[in-house]
Amino acid sequence: MALDPTAFRASLGRFASGITVLTMRGSDGVDRGMTATAFSSLSLDPPLVLVCIDHNATMAQPLARATHLAVHVLGESQEAVSRQFAAKDGDRFAGLDITRGVADLPLIAGALVRLQCRIRDRHPGGDHVIIVCEVLDAAVADGEPLLYFRGRYARLAR
């Protein structure tokens, strides 16, 4: 029995996820970033997380050579930031308050969580690559997360 791709996509869309923005500084000195929902904790000891990147993503090739990556878990007031980093064109960092972290990583102000990571491993995963990252630094802020569910932004119920 073959899996219906439409049903599979619809089933995955019913898994509520947080929204992250991944940022890096390319070997060419250019800041790059993208919105991603395929993020997960992996291990507490050592501290590891993973992100899954589509082979066709704009950051796929630069990430293939990168050594470091920042993961920002967005807060409920950052929907515009998510949309900005999901856009196909334009300067994804325009108008944002950016500071620098480990390995000159661009760090977005106001995120609920900011993880500065060293990339440890890459594994094939179908049409994605699974990137395993060791967390070098973690910063946490108060607030509620921005969520994604059934193709739309969502927030926690009060």
C-alpha positions as semicolon CSV with decimal commas, in nm:
position;residue;x (nm);y (nm);z (nm)
1;M;0,000;0,000;0,000
2;A;0,148;0,334;-0,108
3;L;0,135;0,633;0,124
4;D;-0,066;0,924;-0,012
5;P;0,175;1,225;-0,009
6;T;-0,112;1,468;0,052
7;A;-0,232;1,273;0,355
8;F;0,123;1,248;0,486
9;R;0,177;1,625;0,455
10;A;-0,161;1,692;0,621
11;S;-0,078;1,458;0,908
12;L;0,257;1,628;0,973
13;G;0,084;1,968;0,964
14;R;-0,121;1,864;1,264
15;F;0,188;1,843;1,481
16;A;0,222;2,183;1,648
17;S;0,580;2,303;1,646
18;G;0,775;2,599;1,764
19;I;0,934;2,827;1,508
20;T;1,306;2,879;1,488
21;V;1,526;3,106;1,284
22;L;1,867;2,964;1,197
23;T;2,150;3,209;1,136
24;M;2,510;3,172;1,031
25;R;2,802;3,370;0,894
26;G;2,916;3,223;0,563
27;S;3,278;3,164;0,470
28;D;3,229;3,458;0,232
29;G;3,148;3,687;0,528
30;V;2,778;3,710;0,440
31;D;2,513;3,661;0,708
32;R;2,249;3,403;0,618
33;G;1,930;3,298;0,790
34;M;1,613;3,098;0,742
35;T;1,295;3,003;0,924
36;A;1,274;2,638;1,027
37;T;1,028;2,425;1,221
38;A;1,224;2,098;1,200
39;F;1,420;2,144;1,523
40;S;1,458;1,914;1,822
41;S;1,658;1,858;2,135
42;L;1,877;1,550;2,106
43;S;2,091;1,507;2,418
44;L;2,156;1,674;2,753
45;D;2,503;1,524;2,794
46;P;2,661;1,631;2,573
47;P;2,423;1,920;2,496
48;L;2,303;1,847;2,142
49;V;2,020;1,970;1,921
50;L;1,932;1,891;1,562
51;V;1,782;2,078;1,270
52;C;1,662;1,935;0,941
53;I;1,724;2,137;0,624
54;D;1,566;2,075;0,284
55;H;1,828;2,021;0,013
56;N;1,661;2,303;-0,185
57;A;1,670;2,559;0,099
58;T;1,868;2,874;0,028
59;M;2,096;2,797;0,323
60;A;2,155;2,432;0,230
61;Q;2,480;2,488;0,040
62;P;2,632;2,744;0,281
63;L;2,541;2,517;0,575
64;A;2,720;2,227;0,407
65;R;3,046;2,417;0,468
66;A;2,957;2,593;0,795
67;T;3,116;2,514;1,129
68;H;2,875;2,710;1,352
69;L;2,503;2,785;1,362
70;A;2,271;2,988;1,585
71;V;1,920;2,866;1,661
72;H;1,662;3,124;1,774
73;V;1,331;3,002;1,917
74;L;1,087;3,281;1,838
75;G;0,848;3,437;2,086
76;E;0,480;3,500;2,015
77;S;0,545;3,863;1,915
78;Q;0,797;3,765;1,644
79;E;0,571;3,647;1,362
80;A;0,710;3,925;1,139
81;V;1,064;3,797;1,203
82;S;0,957;3,446;1,102
83;R;0,800;3,577;0,782
84;Q;1,106;3,791;0,704
85;F;1,338;3,489;0,727
86;A;1,094;3,270;0,531
87;A;1,081;3,518;0,239
88;K;1,236;3,411;-0,091
89;D;1,396;3,749;-0,162
90;G;1,534;4,050;0,020
91;D;1,769;4,116;0,307
92;R;1,646;3,886;0,581
93;F;1,836;4,085;0,845
94;A;1,700;4,427;0,743
95;G;1,577;4,636;1,034
96;L;1,668;4,380;1,301
97;D;1,882;4,435;1,608
98;I;2,175;4,199;1,552
99;T;2,466;4,127;1,785
100;R;2,759;3,891;1,728
101;G;2,827;3,563;1,901
102;V;3,065;3,269;1,878
103;A;3,240;3,249;1,540
104;D;3,081;3,586;1,450
105;L;2,730;3,432;1,443
106;P;2,454;3,687;1,386
107;L;2,225;3,682;1,691
108;I;1,869;3,818;1,674
109;A;1,754;4,026;1,970
110;G;1,427;3,941;2,140
111;A;1,420;3,567;2,075
112;L;1,272;3,344;2,345
113;V;1,582;3,120;2,324
114;R;1,918;3,171;2,153
115;L;2,150;2,874;2,110
116;Q;2,501;2,919;1,975
117;C;2,623;2,592;1,832
118;R;2,914;2,413;1,672
119;I;2,808;2,178;1,393
120;R;2,920;1,825;1,483
121;D;2,761;1,594;1,227
122;R;2,552;1,586;0,912
123;H;2,337;1,288;0,813
124;P;2,128;1,223;0,502
125;G;1,753;1,216;0,565
126;G;1,555;1,176;0,243
127;D;1,510;1,519;0,085
128;H;1,669;1,681;0,393
129;V;2,002;1,684;0,572
130;I;2,000;1,633;0,949
131;I;2,248;1,866;1,117
132;V;2,357;1,774;1,469
133;C;2,484;2,070;1,671
134;E;2,666;2,093;2,002
135;V;2,527;2,383;2,206
136;L;2,809;2,610;2,325
137;D;2,594;2,883;2,479
138;A;2,225;2,916;2,566
139;A;2,030;3,231;2,650
140;V;1,667;3,220;2,765
141;A;1,410;3,503;2,791
142;D;1,066;3,513;2,950
143;G;0,764;3,489;2,725
144;E;0,546;3,254;2,525
145;P;0,645;3,074;2,202
146;L;0,527;3,141;1,849
147;L;0,379;2,818;1,714
148;Y;0,300;2,671;1,374
149;F;-0,002;2,442;1,323
150;R;-0,187;2,332;1,008
151;G;0,000;2,581;0,791
152;R;-0,072;2,882;1,014
153;Y;0,089;3,071;1,298
154;A;-0,060;3,000;1,639
155;R;-0,018;3,098;2,001
156;L;-0,070;2,921;2,330
157;A;-0,420;2,958;2,474
158;R;-0,432;3,174;2,784
